[in-house]
Amino acid sequence: MPVIEVENVRKYYGEVRGVDGLSFSVEKGEIYGFLGPNGAGKTTTVKILVKILRDYDGAVKILGKDLREWGKDYYNKIGVSFEFPAVYSKLTALENLEFFASFYRKHLDPLEVLKVVGLESEADKLVSGFSKGMKKKLDLARALLPDPEILFLDEPLEGLDPASARRIKDLLLEMRESGKTIFLTTHNMYVADELCDRVAFIVDGAVRLVDNPSNLKVKMGKRRVKVEYVAAGDVGVKEFPIEGIGQNKEFFDIIKNYEVRRINTEEPTLEEIFLKVTGRRLV
């Protein structure tokens, strides 16, 4: 049974569309990427899923139960980190987590959670002195406190340095392996490509396409192999169709007789696929 089921959901703000005819499902233990340009309906979708917005049409089930039937215990099942961190600047990092931990029936140890996101050495420092990336990590730590079954993340790597981003990516992959479900919204196609089991393209309030990133590249790619090689001191480049490559004499002549510098398939990026499928750019 999917842990998130959304069927024909519609939400308007007066005459302005939020989402319209939105349908998708998310399986247990997957990282599900929700990708779309500004105004596509990503934020509206997340606000519905975390019960900030409740006046919508359509059906939403979370963990097999109608979302409207969930009470306050719902927030012991989920963790939420929005694009802009929701933390208190006048408290220390540890005081922030201890405060938020008091909202839950049960929770992880705040100091241990700080260690998980790499903020243990900043535990007793005021958040007012934190960088954007440090606040982002603290906000993620806040979302992890209830040891949630489902984690909703909006641009989780925004503002992080490469080392911190790698640490958080590894953390999310570990969480997936432990059976957690992660619903991730992002503009960053490299993040989606690396982390997501499936990605959904949302445009004008509805999902246009859902698939695994690798499958999309195979389906939308050129189905060609590019060989870069050195011949008589010059660099040559040849492309060959993948179909019949095992019987392509010219391809094997190059492999046997020249110094090969690089062989790779020509595949599109997720951003190129998004443009092709939807006619829209992600920014």
N, C-alpha and C positions, 0 to 999 in steps of 0.2 A: 504494500500500500504506500503511495506517495506520502511524504510528510507535509508537502504543500500542494494544494489543489486549488486552482483559480479557474472559474468557468464563467465566461461572458460577463465580466465585471465592467460596470460603467460608473464613472464619476465625473461630474461637471461642476465647475465653480461658476454659477450663473450661466453665462453663454460660453464660457471658456472650457474647452475640453481638458480633462485630466487624463482619463483612460476611457476607451470605448470599445467594447467587444473583446476585452482582454482575457485570454485563456492560456494556461500553461500548467505544468506540474513539475515538482522537484522530488527526486528520489532520496531516500535516506542514504547518508554517507557520500554525497557528491558535492562538489563545488560547482555551483550553477551561476554562470556569468550573465548578467542582465545588461545589455549594451545598447546604447542609443544616444542621439544628440540631445542637447539641451532642449527641454520642452517636449520630449517624446513621451513622458509619462513615468519615468523611472522613480522619481521622488514620490509621486502620488501612489504608485504601487507599493513602495516600502511603507509609507505612512498607513496604508490600508492594512498591510500584513502585520504591522506592530500595534494596530488598534488606536492610532492617533486619529485617523479618519474612520468614521463609523457609518456615515450616511451615504452608502454606495448601493448600487443595484447589482444583482448577480450573486454568485455563490463562492465562498472561500472556506476551505477546510484546512486546518492545521493539525497534524498528528491525528488525523481521522475524525476530528471533531469540528463542527461548524464554528467558525471564528466568533460569531455573535454569541455563542453559548459559553465561550471561555470567560472566566472571571479574572480576579487579580492573580490567581495562581498561574495564569498564562506567562507572567513575567518571570516566573521561576524556571520556565522552559526555554526562554529565548534570551539572547544577548544582542544588543544593538549599538553600533558605532556609526554615527553620521559623519558626513564630510567635515563638518566643523565641530571640533571637540567640545563636549559638554562636561567641563571640569571647573573647579573653583580655584581661582588664582590666589586667593588669600589663605588657602590651606596648603599643607605639604602634600606630596604625592601619596604618602601613606595615609594621611588624614582624609584625603579624598576617598580612597578606597574603603577605609574603615566606615566612613559616613555612608557611602553607597551600599556597603555590605549589610548595614543595619536594615535595609529595606527587604532583604530576602529571608525566607524561612530557613534556608541553609545556603552556605556559600563556601568558596575556597578561601584559604588563608591569604589575606591581602598582600603580605610581604612576599609570599611564594609567587603570587601572580605578578608582582613587580619584577621578580627575578625572571619569570618566563618571557617578559617583553624587553628585558635588558635595562630596567630602571632601578635595580636594587641599590646602586650607589647614590641615587638621587632621592631615596625614600623620604629623607627628612628635610628636603629642600622645598622652598615655596614654589608653587607652580607659576607664579608671576615671573620668575626668572627663566622659565623653560622656553626652548625654541619651539617652533611650529611642529617639528618632527617629534620632539619629546612629548608635547601635549597630545599628539596623535597616538603615540604608544600608550600613554596613560589612559586615553579614552578607550583604546582597545582592551587594556587591562580591566577597566570598569565593565566592559561588555562580557569579559570572561568570568567575572566574579561568581555568577550563579551556576557555573559549569553547565552552560546551556546545551540543549539538544540541537537547537538551530541558532546560527549566528548570522545576523544581518549586518553587512559591512558596506559602507559607501566610501569609495575611493580609499581603501585601507592603507595604501602605500604613499599617499600624497604627502609630500614634504619630508620624506625619509631619505637619509643618505644611503648609498648603495649597500653598505654593510648592514644597516638596520633593516633595509628592505629585504635583504636576503634572509635575515633572521626571522622576520615576520612571515615571509613566504614559506620557509621551512616549518614554522609553527602551524600555519594553516594546513599544510600538507599532512603534518602529523595528526592534526585534529580530524581531518578527513579519514585517515587510516584507522583512527579509534572509533569511527562510526558517526562523528558529528556531521551535520549538514550545514553548508555555508552558502548563503545567498549574497552574491557580490555584485555591486553595481560599479562600473568604471568606464572612463573614456580611454583608458590605457590598454591598447590591443596587445601589447607585449605581456602585460600582467595577465590578461584573460587567456592568452595563448598558452602561457606557462602553467597556470594554476587550474583552469576550468576543465571539468569533465565534459560539460556541455555549455554552449553559449546560446542565448536568445537575443535576436535582433528585434528591438521595439522601435516602431516609428508611428507617429500620429496616434498614440495610445493603444496600439495593438501589436502583438508579436507577429512578425513576418516569417521568421525562420528559427528553428532550433536544431542544433546538431553539435557533434564533437568537433573541436577546431581542426584536428587532423583530417577528419572526413571531409570537412568543408574545403580544405586545401586540395585534397585529391579531386573532388568533384569539380571545383572551380579552376583548377590549375591548367597549365598549358599541356601537361602530359609530355614534357620534353626533358631531355638530359643535356646539360651544357658541360663540355669538356674544355678546360683551359690547359694548353700544353706549350712546350718550348721546342721550336724547330729552327735550326741554323741560327740560334741566338735571338730569334724573334718569338714573341708570344702569339700563339694562334688560339682562336676560339671557334668551336664547332657545336652545333646543336643537332640532336637526333631525337626522333619520336621514341617514346618508351615502348610502344608496341613493336615487337620484333627486334628489340635491341640485342637480344642474344644471337641473332643471325645477321647482324649488321656488319659487313666486312670492313667498311671504312672506320667504324667505331673501334673495332679490334685492331686495325692497323695502327691507329693512333696510340692505343694503349700499349701495344708491343714495341713500337719503334721510336717513340718520343718520350721526353720527360714530362710526365703529367703533373701539373701544378694543382689542379682542382677539378673535381667532378661533383656536380650537384643538380638536383632536379629544379626546374623552374616552377616555383609555387607562389601564389599570391599571399599577401598579408591579410589578416582579418579585416583590417581597415579597407583594403581594396575589395574584399568580398562583400563587406557591408555596403560599400558604394555601388557595387554591381547589382546586389539584390534589392536595395531600397532606393537607389538613386539619390541618396543623401550622404553627406559627410558627417563624421562623428562630432565635429565642432562647428 
